[in-house]
Amino acid sequence: MRENPNPMVKINNVHKIFGKTLHVLRGIDLEVNKGEVVVILGASGSGKSTLLRCINFLEEPTAGTIEVDNIVINAGESDKKRENQILEIRKKTGMCFQAFNLFPHMTALENIIEGPTTVLGQEKTQAILYAEELLDWVGLTDKRDEHPSRLSGGQQQRVAIARSLAMKPKVMLFDEPTSALDPELVGEVVDVMERLAKEGMTIIAVTHEIHFARDVADRVLIMDEGVWLEEGTPEVIFNNPKEQRTRQFLAHIL
Amino acid sequence: MKDKTVHPGETGIPPEAKRVLEKIETKKAKYKKQMSIAFVVLALFSVTFLIALGLDFKFMVKWLPFILAGSGYTFLVAFLAISLACFLAVAGALGRLSKNPVFNSIATSYVSLIRGTPLLVQVYMWYLALPQVGGALEAFGIPGVQRLFTLPAIPAGILALGVCYGAYMTETVRAGIQSITIGQTEAAKALGMTTTQTMKRVVFPQALRVIIPPVSNEFIAMIKDSSLVSLMGVWELSYRAIKVGRRHFQSLEMLIMVALIYWLMCSLLQFAQEKIEKRMARGDRRIS
């Protein structure tokens, strides 16, 4: 898919400094093409999640430029127009969290239609039709009217994915979507992610799921202390990495 | 042992386990029964005590309609004051959480000032001191303020109670909002919701569940504090009871009666609170 010269996400020289001195991202560049699946690996604290959260401005980058589907936002500015641009980017990006973050006071279906009805102003009946399709797609039709507390972790994460997809996003961001799951529940979530990739969704995933990285990713990037350590196809990264530190890291997670 | 036990792999609950389950059930039922008996005994004891005191029940029945007529004022004052307080509490909590220095400082001062002064002083402030403020303003050349600021007893009471409880409830609402995890806000934002939408659709509905019990507390306290409007000569429940009791030298009868009426009103509120809490608990892990 890399022959498509049409970057869906373009990150240019992004820095993130927490407080006054905690320099987490140190000048990150990244281009992700339409339909491309990118997996970011790295030790905990290396800045992967922060980068992901900068893309939809859950974290405000301290310096640099973020571009999603031709909406360009520079760090360090703030005005009304920019606020609206951030909302536009968020509508175009879906995000799945490690802790699922489903709305506990809503049923699975209500969670899924919340974005379309509240943010996009869709008719409820129309939103429900699409939500039911999505529930079917993630295999949870029978959990339509259950509250999240009655669902397993894997089921919750699948509802969370459906909730993001209801917004018809151009890019999906996965922030360690399986890290909070019991081992036997990881498969059902990874399976949904794989099917999403097959349908041509642009995906940026921070995950330790090696199967997903090896079998589904077009490109794997390794982050180390806020800079890219190495990038390449899964074959190269997993079988023949250049950097010694990459080898050390992979030895830990493989 | 007579009963055959269930071997590993077989279905069914083994008889020895069944006996334990039955024991637990009997224990629960026994506890419930003992509780009911204790309450009934306590009630009987209280009634006997009151009869032994030689209470004039005829006198109580005779004055009951007159006293009850005052409950209208109590309800009116409490209801309007709590409505005002709820409104102020939400506005105050948003102010306390706001990054806007003007809103934040106003909300913070409001809470500090009102919580730091006695309600009694505030009641008189609205009723007796406010006209003086109006007079001073009129002297500055704003016509008609003094009349506007001279409040009848009931509106003054409603304002005093509403503003006072609003300050306490501001902190309750603020704590409720802050108890909702950041992940909820982030999930809402990631969907593209504005701050207002996030508050309205995600944070506030969840915070509401947290603040219902403490707000009900305030509600119940308000019902009783509404008797403070009697200070301004409003003929509400307790005022009537005290007046009648004094005039006929039968204060005990009147006070017991009015206390029972308040208790009944508050019990109704508590009942409503329990119903609402049950309804709001849908989706709560601890219940379902």
Interface residues (C-beta under 8 A of the other chain):
Chain A: N56 L58 L87 E88 R90 K91 T93 G94 M95 F97 A99 N101 L102 F103 P104 H105 M106 T107 E114 G115 T118 V119 H147 P148 S149 R150 A160 R163 S164 M167
Chain B: G183 Q184 E186 A187 A188 K189 A190 L191 G192 M193 T194 Q197 R201 V202 P205 Q206 R209 R282 G283 D284 R285 S288
